[in-house]
Amino acid sequence: MKLWIDGREVEATAEQSLLELVTQMGLMNGKLSTDPLVAKISGRVFTLNYIPVRQKDVKVRESMRRAIAASGGVIRLMRYTDPIGRDAYRRTAQFILFLALSRLWPEATAKMGCTVGAGAYFKVEGAEDFSAARLKEEVAHIVSENITLNRRRLPTADAIAYFLERGQDDKARLLKYRKKERIDLYEVEGFADYYYGEMAPTTGFLRSWEILPAAEGFIFVFPDANDPDRVSPYREMPNFFSVYTEGKRWGELMGCETVADLNELVESGGVRELIRVNEALHEKRFSQIADMICERGAKAVMLAGPSSSGKTTSANRLATQLRVHGKKPILMSLDDYYLDRDQIPTEPDGSVDLEHINTIDTVLFAEHLGKLLVGEEVEIPVFNFKKGKREWLGHRMCLCEDTVIIVEGLHALNPVLLPKEMDVSKVFKMYVSPILPLNLDDHNRIASRYLRLLRRTVRDYETRGSSVQQTLSMWDSVRRGEERWIFPFQEQADVIFNSSTLYELAVLKRHIFPLLQVIGADDDCYDQVRAMVKILNYVYEADVDDEIPPTSIVREFIGGNSFYR
């Protein structure tokens, strides 16, 4: 049978895997930068162990595997340079890490923690002689074994029994909410696990990595995104990690550490109290940050964060708390300092990167901020998004003794925005991001970027009239901009505010699930939608919008936010 792999025609014989085919085509050279990790066929992601032509397809000419028939035999290979490929690599790393831990410390409990820069934190409990160096040796051994990572399909009830027998109650509890009767598990040497997506074909594909010791566990460092053939430089992020740890403590206090916990709260009605406590914790934190600003005597707050972090609501709620202190906060948006669209430099390919710092008139903003901090009056521009131009409408500003400016924007922590000669104590830097402490189970964390994507998709549809396809088509570009222009500065913040709420997945599902279910396999974003649905399938919906206050960050995305009226 003829197939077209990355545009090249190839004759596939029966029972030949994609891995064998791409090796035969000379596409495997032992480098992570160029070797494929998974394949995309008709909008779905497949392991390279997938067999596109089975023997029975040859015997029955009109018979063909569903995905191959739908794609017309067209197959695209995904590498580490593709987001899909990176996700597959991370899942492969997780499997190998937990396999190694089960070999060395079978009685221990290991949990997937947060992403810390270019690494991921794992907590290990019940292993008194745990050593990151010993774990590294075992992982290297498993990689050298080049073990094939095959899936085995079994009834969900059998999978639940398997995990209960191994003492993995977290997975067993979660699988009770799985609607499908069967599940695919990856299995090696009696060790089985699942990571909600495809992995590389063998353990030998884990080529660039490092394991570093950390408090109560270890850090796994991933390849460099720009040069996958080497390990990414790793730097510690104590501020970020402390906020994640605080979030985990909140989850423990509220009895909501996993999706199974959340589902049980939805079933019992306890989700309403969860909302009230979560919102109270947010309000308390905003109050504490306002205290810090006033104690310093800061005159300007630079508030930054990635897309869909809740920056606008955070700025307004902080302003409310500052008023309690007798301050007169003024909100400013960096958006008003956008350059006219026709003045923005283009990329080498002629495109315009709207996430780039060069879209902001940094010189003018720094000049204005410097004058305001020394008591001068300035005229603030207003950006007209319909015209794509900056306008001057006579909006003048001058700071009085009790005024505090809150400057909100993606690039607000970038040092180029600050005047060269200024009193640093006058500026307070705040970073806002939803660092979700909720896990699917011990081995699968729900990434903050996943929550932000759900938020953005709902918000764009509800308030901006954008389709799911439009939002998802921009997401990779948004993520590249964040990696380059936002994340590098988060540790420089005076405070990091965790804008996630433990209950919101159950609320967002009710808003987004109907939108996702109408996306077909012919849509370019189908693979992204499937990845979103795989997690949401385990989450119970909560019809509790009436419990969510109008000042909640969640309201910024589902509607009804009092700061937008």
N, C-alpha and C positions, 0 to 999 in steps of 0.2 A: 504494500500500500504506500502511495506517495504522501509525504508530509512536507510541510514547509516550516522549518525551524529557523527562526530569526531571518526569514527571507530566503533561506537556502533550501532547495529541493533535495529531499533525501528519501530513499526507499527503505521502509521499515518492514522487517520480517516479524512473523508471529512470535510472541512472548519475549520480544526484545524491549528492555526498559529504556526510558528516556536517557538515563545515565549512560547506558551502552551506546545509544545513538550519538549523543553529543561527544562521547569519547572517540567513537569511530570517525566523527567529523573533524577531529583535531581541535575541539574547543576546550579541552581540559589540559592545563599546563602547570597545575600545582600552585597557582597564585590566586589568592582571595580577590584580588583586584579585577581579575578577568574571568575566573571560573563561575559558571552558573550554579545557583544554589537550589532554586525551585523553578517551576514553569507556570506560565499563565495560559490557560486554554479556555476560550469562550467565557472570559470574565471571571474564571475561577482559578485558584492557585492549587497546583499539584506538586507532590514530591517527585523528584527525578527517578524514584523507584517505580513510578507509574508506568504501566505497560499499555501503550496506545493501541496495539493490535494484538488481540488474543487469537489463539488457534481456532476457536469456534467462529471468529469473524472471517477467517479465511475459508472455512468450510461452507459458511452461509454468506454468500457474496453481498446480499442486501443488508446483512447485519453489520453494525458498526457501534463502537462505544459512543455513548450519548454526547460527551464533551467534544470528542473528535468530530462527530457528525455536525454538531452545532457550530464548530469553528471552521468547518471546511478543511480540516487538516492543518490549520495554521496554529503554530505554537511559538510563544515568546518566552525567552529565557530571562530569568530575573537574577541579577548579581547583587553583590553587597552595596554597590552604588545606587541600587533601587531601594526605596523604602520597604517594599515587599521582601526583598532579599535580606535586608538588615533584620527585619522581624523574624524571618526564618532562622537566621544565624543566632539570634538571641534565644529563641526557643531551643535550638540545638544545644547551646551552651547550658541552659537551665537543665535540660535532661541529663547531660553528661555530669554536671555538678552534683545533682541529686543522686545519680547512679554511683558516683564516686563516694559520696557521703554514706550511702547505704552499704557499700562494700567495707568502708573503714570503721564506721560508727553506726551499726545497724539499729542500736537502741536510741540513738539521738533523734531529736526533732529539729529540722531545719526549715526556716521560713524565708520566703522571698520578701525583701524589703524595698526601699526606695531606690530610684536612680539617682546617683550622685555624680553629676558631670558626665564623664566618659565611662563611669563604672556603675555597678549595681551592688547594693549592700544586701548581704544575707546574714541572718541571725541563726546561730547554732546553740541549741539547748540540750543538756543531758549528755555532753561529751567532755568529760573532765580532762582528757588528754588531747583535746582538739588542737590541731596545728595547721595553720594556713600553708606552711611549707610542705607538710605531709600531704595535704589535699592537692596541692599543685602537682606533686609527683604522681599521684594516682590519676589525676585528670590527664596528664601527659601520657601516661601509660594507656589509658582508654583511647586517647586520640591515635596513638601509634598502632593500636589493635585494628583500627579502621572497621569497626563493627557496623554492619548494615542496620539501619534504623527502619524496620518494617512495622507496619501497623497491623493490629489484630482487631477484628470486629467481634463484639460480644454483647449479649443482652445487658442493658443498663443495670438490671437487678444483680447480675453476676459481678459487674464492676463494683457495685455498692458493697457486696459481700467481700470482694477482694480487699477493698480499702479498709473495711471494718476489721478484717482479719489482721491487717498490717498496722492497726492502730491509727489509721489516718481518718479519724472521724470527720475532719473538716471537709474532705472530699466526698465522703459518704453522705453527709448532710446536704451538700450542694447538689449532688446527683439526684436527690429526691425531687428536686424541682425541674429536672430535665424531662421534657415532654416526649422526646423520642424514645422508643423502646430499645434502641441499640446505640452503642457508642464505639468509637475507634480509639484504642489505646496503643501507644508505642511501647514495645516490650523488648527487654534485653536481659537474659539470664534470670528470668523470673521477676525482674523489676519492671513494673509497668507504671506509666504516668501519661498525662494528657496536658497539652499546653495551648489548646484552642486555636490551632492552626498547623500548617505544615512545617517540617524541619528539613535540614539538609539530608542527603541520602545516606551518609555514613558519618561515624564519629571523626573520621580523618579530615573532615572539612573544617574543623575548628582549628584554624591555623594561626591567628594573631590574637593573643590574649595574655593576661597576667592575673595572678591572684595575690592580693596584699592582705596582711593582717589588719583587723579592725576590732573595736570593742565588741565583745560578745559574738564575734563572727569573722567575716572576711569581706573584702571588696573584689569583685570580678571586673577587670578592666577590658573593655571592648576594643576592636580595631579603630584606627584613626579613620574618620569619615572621609577625609580627603586623600588618604594614602592607606588603604585597607591592608596592605602587606606589612604594616608595622603597627605595634600597639599604640593606642592613643596616649598622649601624655596625661597623667592623672594628677589632679591637685585636690587637696582636701577642701571640704566646704562645711566648716563647723557650724556656721549660722543656719544654713539650709538644713543640715542634719538635725540640729536642735529643734527646729520647727516641725520637721517630720516626726521626731520623737514625741513632741508635745501632742501632735495630732493622734498618734497611736495611744497616748494616755487618755485623750478625750474619748477615743473609741472604746477603751476599756471601761472608763467611767460610765459610759452610756450603754454598755453591753452590746456594742455593734462593731465587731471587728471584721466580719466577713459578710458576704452577700446572703448566706444562710441566716445569719443573725438578723439582717435587715428584713428578709422575707418573713421571718417569724414575728417581727415587730409589726409588719404590715398586716399579717394574718390576725394578730391579737388586738390590733388597734393601738398598740404602744408607739407606733410611728408618730402619733400626734404629740406625745410627750417628748419624743426624740427631737422633733422640730423645735419645740419650745426651748428645750435645753440647749440645742445647737445654736439657735439664734441668740440666746442669752450669753453663751460663751463668746460669740462674735462681738456682741455689744460690749461685753466686759473688756475684750481685747482692744477695741477701738478706743475705749475710755483710757486704758493704760497707755496707748500710743499718744493720745492727746496730752496726757500727763507728762510724758517724756519730752514732747515738743515744747510745752510751756516751761518745764524745768530748764531746758537749754536756752530758752529765749529765742528760738528760731523764728525767722520772719518769712521763710519760704519752705514749703514741703515739696520735694520732687518725687512724684508717685508714678512708678513704672510697673510694667508686668506684661507678659505675653498676651496674645489674643484670647478674649473670652475669659479673662481672669476676674472680671467684676471690678475693674478700675474705677469706672464712673460712679457706681454705687458706693464703693469704698471711699472715694473722695468726698462724697456728700455725707456719708455717715461720720466720717472723721470731722467734717466741718461742723456737724451738729454737736459733737463732743467738745470741740474747741469753743463753741458758743457757751457751753456750760462753764467754761473757764473765763468768760467775759471777753473772749476774742471776737474779732470781726473777720471771719475767713472770706476770702475771695477765690473763686474757682477760675483757673485758667487752663486752656487746652493747647497742647503743642500742635494740634491739628491746624490752629489758626496761623501757624508759622510755616505751613507748607509753602514751598515755592510754587509759582504758577506752573501748571502741568507742562507747558511748552518750554519751560526753562530747566526741567529735570534732565540730567545727563542720562543718556541711553547706555545699555549694556553692549558688549561687543557684538551680540547677535541682533542688536537693534531694538530689543525689548526694553521696557521700563520697569525697574524693580521698585515698587512702591513701599517696600519694607526698609529700603536703604536709608542710612542717616543723611545721605545727600539730598533727600527729598525735603529736608527741613532747612530753613534759613537759620543755621546755627549762629552765625555772626550777629544777626539782628536780635535773636532771642537773648544771647549772652549780653549784648549791649543793653537791652531793655531791663533784664534782670539786675544787672549791675547798677543801673540808674535808680531802679525802684528800691534797692536795698540801702541806698544812701539818701533816700528821701526825695528824689526827683520825680517829676511827672512824665509819663510817656503815653503815646497813643498806641493802643493795641489793635492789630489788624484782625479782620474776620475773614476766614476762608470760605468762599462760595463754592461748594462742591458741585453744584449744577453747572457753573461756568468754568470750574477748574482754575479759578483765579483768586488771588488775595485782594480784599477790598479794605478801604480806609473809610470808616463810617463815623469818625469822631468819638470813638470809645476811648476815653482818657482814664488813666489810673495813677493814683498816688497813694502810698502807704501812710496810714496814721499810726499812732503809737501801738494800738491794739490789733492792727491788721496782720493777718497771716495769709500769704498766697499759697494755694494748693495747685501745683502744676501737674496735670495728668497727661500721660502719653506713653507710647511704646518706648521712646528713647529717653525718657526723663532722667535715667541714671547715667547716661553717657556724659563723661566729663567734659566733652567739647562744648556742652551747653552752659557751663558755668564760667563766669567772668574770671579772667586770669588773676586779678588782684581783688580778693574779697575775703571777708571774715567768714571762715568755714563754719563757725558756730552758728551762723545765721541761716544755714541751709540744713534741713533734715531730709534724709533720703529714705524712702519707703518702697519696698518691693512687694507686689501683690501677685499671688499665684495660688491656684487650687492644688495643694499637695495632699491628694486624697489618701487617707490612711486605710481605706477599705480594701480588703483582698477578696478575690473570688474564693480562694482557699490558700493554704499555707504556701503552696508552690507557685501561685499565680496572683500577682498584684495587678490592680487596675491602674494603668498608667494615667498620670495627670493629663497628658496630652489627649488621651481618649475622652476624659470628662470634658475637656475644653472643646473638643470637636463636637460632642453631643450638644453642649451649650450653644456653640456658634451655629450649628445646623438648625436648632429650634429657633434661636433668636432671628436668624436671617430669614427664615420662613415666616415667623409670626409678625415681625415688625418691619422687615425690609422687602418682603415679597420675593425673596430669592428661593429658587428651587434647591433641592438636595444636591442635584448635579452641579449647579453653579457654585455652591459652597465647597463641595468636595474637590472641584477642579482647581480651586485656589489654595487648597490646604498645604500641599507640598511646598509651594512657594512661600507661604506664610511661615511654615516650619523652618525653611532655610534661613529666612530673615531673622527668626528668633535665635537660631543657633549662632548667627553671626553678630547680631546687634543688641540682643537683650540678655540672654543667659550669661555672657561673660562678665556682666556688671552686677549680678544679683548679690554676690557676697560682699560688695562694697556698701550695701544698704545698711542704714542704722537699725532697721527693723524689717523683718520679713513677715508679712501677714498671710496666713493660710486661709484662703477664701473658699475652701471646699466645705460642703456640708455632707454629713453621713447619709442623709435621707434623700438627696436629690436624684440619685439614679432611679429610684422608684417613681419620682415625680416626672422626670424628663422622659421616661419610657412611655408614659401615657400620651405625651405630646409628639414624640418622634417616631414611635413604632409604626403607626399607620403610613407615615411618609416613606419609611424605608421599605415596607413590604410591597410597594408598587414599582420598585426599581427592578428592571429586568436584566437578564444576562447580556443583552446587547448594549447596555449602558456602559460607558467607559469606567464609571465609578463602582461597578458591581462588586469587585473584589473588596473595596473599602466598606461597602454596605454590608457584605457578608461578615466581615470582621467585626463590625459594630453589632450586628444581629446576634452573632455567636455568644457574646457576653450578655446582651440584653435578654436572651432566651432564658437565662437563669434568674432574672430579676422579676419580682412581683410588682405589678403596677400599684400605685397608691393614689386614690382619688381624694386628695387632701389639700387641694389648692387653697381652700377656704381657711386653712390653718396657717398658711405662710403669710407673714406680715408684709405690707406694701413696701417696706424699706429693706426687705431681704435681698441679698445678692442674687438668689435664685430668681427673684422677680425680674431682674434685669434681662432674663432670657425667656421666661415663659409669659411675660407680660404682667401688667398691673403694678409696675414699679412707680412709686409716688414721685421719684426724682425725675421722671420723664414726662410728667403731665404738664 
